[in-house]
């Protein structure tokens, strides 16, 4: 992923993203490098310049919690980015040993299948779709494959039409992948996804190098399905008990809203045989439900 260390790459990217005025420092003359200088971060964190240089170069592997907190404050890191910084300093023996792939439990599959009016799916650390109910599959039917959220956003031609706020979706997607990378920098699957998408999408490669970190939470999304049109949804993500590397993602529509009606249309389509679906013109789908 890089010629440096995960810790050094993260510190460098976040340092370069800041301007002197962001941290209350004067800006004198022309700068040869973007963002803050190493010595400026060291000054703000209350450590020696030599020590901070060793951190970025990977020659200091065990900074104290106090130093990490000071560096996080100097770089204006939010809580998620500060947690990511701390995780990058863990040794292999300190990391959780249950962060790898595993099958989705039967109970969770049954739970999702029971949500006929709610799209729900499970993703892994590399944003692979591990399982989904029929409505989630129907919702993403415009994509070549419902297989990996990052690939769908950046590589599949349907991504830019489906995600109406594409830039936001792209940054969120990469930030989620970067957060998962912090939990397991040695993950072969994450490395594979990052390498593939970096080769296929310059936009992905550029955002990945920004080292933004943000896990899934609760937000609103504006989507557009090729058959049922605009969808305004709320979504939430939940860590799966017993499988912390898995996340359950749930999309919800406001009751009695156009999006709820569209979900009902998709649910009906998903329940019909494929040849019957093909026989119904897209323009007639809404009328069929009335």
C-alpha positions as CSV (number, residue, x, y, z in Angstrom):
1,X,0.0,0.0,0.0
2,X,2.9,2.3,0.7
3,X,6.7,2.4,1.0
4,X,6.4,3.8,4.6
5,X,4.7,2.5,7.7
6,X,1.0,2.7,8.4
7,X,1.6,5.1,11.3
8,X,4.0,7.3,9.3
9,X,1.8,7.5,6.3
10,X,-1.2,8.5,8.4
11,X,0.8,11.2,10.3
12,X,2.2,12.6,7.1
13,X,-1.1,12.8,5.3
14,X,-2.9,14.5,8.2
15,X,0.0,16.9,8.7
16,X,0.0,17.9,5.0
17,X,-3.8,18.4,5.2
18,X,-3.4,21.2,7.7
19,X,-2.5,24.9,7.1
20,X,-0.6,27.0,9.7
21,X,-3.7,29.2,10.3
22,X,-5.7,26.0,11.1
23,X,-3.6,25.6,14.2
24,X,-3.0,29.3,15.1
25,X,0.5,29.5,13.6
26,X,1.7,32.5,11.5
27,X,2.3,31.8,7.8
28,X,5.5,33.4,6.6
29,X,6.9,33.2,3.1
30,X,6.6,30.4,0.5
31,X,6.5,26.8,1.7
32,X,8.2,24.0,-0.2
33,X,5.9,21.4,1.2
34,X,2.1,21.3,1.6
35,X,0.6,21.7,5.1
36,X,2.5,21.9,8.3
37,X,6.2,21.2,8.7
38,X,7.3,18.4,11.0
39,X,8.9,20.8,13.4
40,X,5.6,22.7,13.7
41,X,3.7,19.6,14.7
42,X,6.5,18.7,17.2
43,X,6.2,22.2,18.7
44,X,2.4,21.9,19.0
45,X,2.6,18.4,20.5
46,X,5.4,19.4,23.0
47,X,7.9,16.8,21.7
48,X,11.3,17.2,20.1
49,X,11.5,17.6,16.3
50,X,13.8,14.6,16.2
51,X,11.3,12.4,18.1
52,X,8.5,13.4,15.7
53,X,10.6,12.7,12.7
54,X,11.3,9.2,14.1
55,X,7.5,8.7,14.4
56,X,6.8,9.6,10.8
57,X,9.8,7.5,9.6
58,X,8.7,4.4,11.6
59,X,11.8,4.5,13.8
60,X,9.8,5.0,17.0
61,X,7.4,2.1,17.5
62,X,6.1,2.6,21.0
63,X,5.0,6.1,21.7
64,X,3.3,6.6,25.0
65,X,-0.4,7.3,25.3
66,X,0.4,10.8,26.4
67,X,2.5,11.5,23.3
68,X,-0.2,10.1,21.0
69,X,-2.8,12.3,22.7
70,X,-0.6,15.3,22.2
71,X,0.0,14.5,18.6
72,X,-3.7,13.9,18.0
73,X,-4.5,17.3,19.4
74,X,-1.7,19.0,17.4
75,X,-3.1,17.5,14.2
76,X,-6.7,18.4,15.1
77,X,-7.8,14.7,14.9
78,X,-11.4,14.0,15.8
79,X,-12.3,11.0,18.1
80,X,-12.4,8.4,15.3
81,X,-9.1,9.6,13.8
82,X,-7.5,9.6,17.2
83,X,-8.6,6.1,17.9
84,X,-7.2,5.1,14.5
85,X,-3.9,6.7,15.4
86,X,-3.8,4.6,18.6
87,X,-4.7,1.4,16.7
88,X,-1.8,1.9,14.3
89,X,0.6,1.8,17.2
90,X,-0.6,-1.6,18.4
91,X,1.7,-4.6,17.8
92,X,0.4,-7.7,16.1
93,X,0.0,-9.5,19.4
94,X,-2.1,-6.6,20.8
95,X,-4.6,-6.7,18.0
96,X,-7.9,-8.7,18.2
97,X,-7.5,-12.1,16.8
98,X,-11.1,-12.4,15.6
99,X,-11.0,-9.7,12.9
100,X,-10.9,-12.1,10.0
101,X,-13.7,-13.3,7.7
102,X,-16.4,-15.6,9.0
103,X,-19.8,-16.8,7.8
104,X,-22.9,-14.7,8.6
105,X,-24.8,-16.4,11.4
106,X,-28.0,-18.3,10.6
107,X,-29.9,-16.2,13.1
108,X,-28.9,-12.9,11.4
109,X,-29.8,-14.3,8.0
110,X,-33.3,-15.2,9.3
111,X,-33.6,-11.8,10.9
112,X,-32.9,-10.0,7.6
113,X,-35.2,-12.3,5.6
114,X,-38.0,-11.4,8.0
115,X,-37.7,-7.7,7.1
116,X,-39.7,-7.8,3.9
117,X,-40.1,-4.0,3.7
118,X,-36.6,-3.1,4.8
119,X,-33.4,-3.5,2.8
120,X,-30.6,-5.0,5.0
121,X,-27.2,-6.5,4.3
122,X,-24.0,-7.5,6.0
123,X,-20.6,-6.2,5.0
124,X,-17.1,-7.3,6.0
125,X,-14.0,-5.2,6.8
126,X,-13.1,-4.7,3.1
127,X,-16.7,-3.7,2.4
128,X,-17.6,-7.0,0.8
129,X,-21.3,-7.8,0.8
130,X,-21.4,-11.0,2.9
131,X,-25.2,-11.4,2.8
132,X,-28.3,-9.5,2.0
133,X,-32.1,-9.9,2.0
134,X,-34.2,-9.9,-1.2
135,X,-35.1,-6.2,-0.9
136,X,-31.4,-5.2,-0.6
137,X,-30.6,-7.2,-3.7
138,X,-33.5,-5.6,-5.6
139,X,-32.4,-2.2,-4.5
140,X,-29.0,-2.7,-6.0
141,X,-30.2,-4.5,-9.1
142,X,-28.8,-1.8,-11.4
143,X,-25.2,-2.8,-10.6
144,X,-23.3,-5.4,-12.4
145,X,-22.8,-7.2,-9.1
146,X,-23.9,-6.6,-5.5
147,X,-20.5,-7.7,-4.2
148,X,-18.4,-4.9,-2.7
149,X,-19.5,-1.4,-1.8
150,X,-16.2,0.2,-2.7
151,X,-16.1,-1.4,-6.2
152,X,-19.7,-0.5,-6.7
153,X,-19.1,3.2,-5.9
154,X,-15.8,3.7,-7.9
155,X,-15.8,1.1,-10.7
156,X,-19.3,0.1,-11.6
157,X,-20.8,2.6,-14.1
158,X,-24.1,2.4,-12.2
159,X,-22.5,3.9,-9.1
160,X,-22.6,7.6,-10.1
161,X,-26.2,7.4,-11.1
162,X,-27.3,5.4,-8.0
163,X,-25.5,7.5,-5.4
164,X,-26.9,11.0,-6.1
165,X,-24.4,12.5,-3.7
166,X,-21.5,10.6,-5.2
167,X,-18.6,12.7,-3.8
168,X,-19.9,12.2,-0.3
169,X,-20.5,8.5,-0.9
170,X,-17.0,8.1,-2.3
171,X,-15.3,9.8,0.7
172,X,-17.4,7.9,3.2
173,X,-16.6,4.6,1.5
174,X,-12.9,5.1,1.5
175,X,-13.0,6.5,5.1
176,X,-14.8,3.3,6.2
177,X,-12.2,1.1,4.4
178,X,-9.4,3.1,6.0
179,X,-11.0,2.6,9.5
180,X,-11.1,-1.1,8.9
181,X,-7.5,-1.1,7.8
182,X,-6.5,0.5,11.1
183,X,-8.0,-2.5,12.9
184,X,-6.0,-5.0,10.7
185,X,-3.2,-3.4,8.6
186,X,-2.0,-6.9,7.6
187,X,-5.4,-7.9,6.1
188,X,-4.8,-9.5,2.8
189,X,-8.3,-8.8,1.6
190,X,-8.2,-5.1,2.4
191,X,-4.9,-4.9,0.6
192,X,-6.3,-6.7,-2.4
193,X,-9.3,-4.3,-2.6
194,X,-7.2,-1.2,-2.2
195,X,-4.7,-2.4,-4.9
196,X,-7.5,-3.3,-7.3
197,X,-9.4,0.0,-6.9
198,X,-6.3,2.1,-6.9
199,X,-5.4,0.6,-10.3
200,X,-8.9,1.1,-11.7
201,X,-9.8,4.5,-10.2
202,X,-7.6,7.5,-9.9
203,X,-10.3,9.1,-7.7
204,X,-10.1,6.2,-5.2
205,X,-6.3,6.3,-5.2
206,X,-6.4,10.0,-4.4
207,X,-8.9,9.8,-1.6
208,X,-7.2,6.7,-0.1
209,X,-4.0,8.8,0.2
210,X,-5.9,11.4,2.3
211,X,-6.1,9.0,5.2
212,X,-9.6,10.1,6.2
213,X,-11.1,7.8,8.9
214,X,-14.8,7.4,9.6
215,X,-16.9,4.3,10.4
216,X,-20.5,3.8,9.3
217,X,-23.0,5.5,11.6
218,X,-26.4,6.9,10.9
219,X,-27.0,9.2,8.0
220,X,-29.5,10.1,5.2
221,X,-28.9,9.1,1.6
222,X,-30.3,10.2,-1.7
223,X,-30.3,7.2,-4.1
224,X,-31.8,6.7,-7.5
225,X,-32.9,3.3,-8.7
226,X,-33.1,2.7,-12.5
227,X,-36.7,1.5,-12.3
228,X,-38.4,3.2,-9.3
229,X,-36.5,6.5,-9.3
230,X,-35.4,8.7,-6.4
231,X,-35.1,7.2,-2.9
232,X,-34.6,9.3,0.2
233,X,-33.6,6.9,3.0
234,X,-32.2,6.8,6.5
235,X,-29.5,4.2,7.2
236,X,-27.9,2.8,10.3
237,X,-25.0,0.4,10.7
238,X,-24.6,-2.0,13.7
239,X,-21.7,-4.1,14.8
240,X,-22.7,-7.8,14.9
241,X,-22.4,-9.3,18.3
242,X,-19.9,-12.1,18.2
243,X,-18.5,-11.0,14.9
244,X,-17.0,-7.5,15.4
245,X,-15.6,-7.5,11.8
246,X,-19.2,-7.7,10.4
247,X,-21.6,-4.8,10.2
248,X,-25.3,-5.0,9.6
249,X,-26.5,-2.1,7.4
250,X,-30.2,-1.2,7.4
251,X,-32.0,1.2,5.1
252,X,-35.3,2.7,6.2
253,X,-38.0,4.8,4.5
254,X,-40.3,7.3,6.1
255,X,-43.8,5.6,6.5
256,X,-46.3,6.5,3.8
257,X,-43.6,8.3,1.8
258,X,-42.8,7.9,-2.0
259,X,-39.7,6.0,-0.9
260,X,-41.8,3.5,1.1
261,X,-44.0,3.1,-2.0
262,X,-40.9,2.5,-4.1
263,X,-39.6,-0.1,-1.6
264,X,-43.0,-1.9,-1.9
265,X,-42.6,-1.9,-5.7
266,X,-39.2,-3.4,-5.4
267,X,-40.4,-6.0,-2.9
268,X,-43.1,-7.1,-5.4
269,X,-40.6,-7.3,-8.2
270,X,-38.3,-9.4,-6.1
271,X,-41.1,-11.8,-5.4
272,X,-42.0,-12.3,-9.0
273,X,-40.3,-14.7,-11.5
274,X,-37.7,-13.0,-13.5
275,X,-39.5,-13.6,-16.8
276,X,-42.6,-11.9,-15.4
277,X,-40.5,-8.9,-14.2
278,X,-39.1,-8.5,-17.7
279,X,-42.6,-8.5,-19.2
280,X,-43.7,-5.4,-17.2
281,X,-42.5,-2.1,-18.7
282,X,-40.7,0.1,-16.2
283,X,-43.1,3.0,-16.8
284,X,-46.0,0.8,-15.7
285,X,-44.5,-0.4,-12.4
286,X,-45.8,2.5,-10.4
287,X,-49.3,2.2,-11.9
288,X,-49.3,-1.5,-11.2
289,X,-48.9,-0.9,-7.5
290,X,-51.8,1.5,-7.4
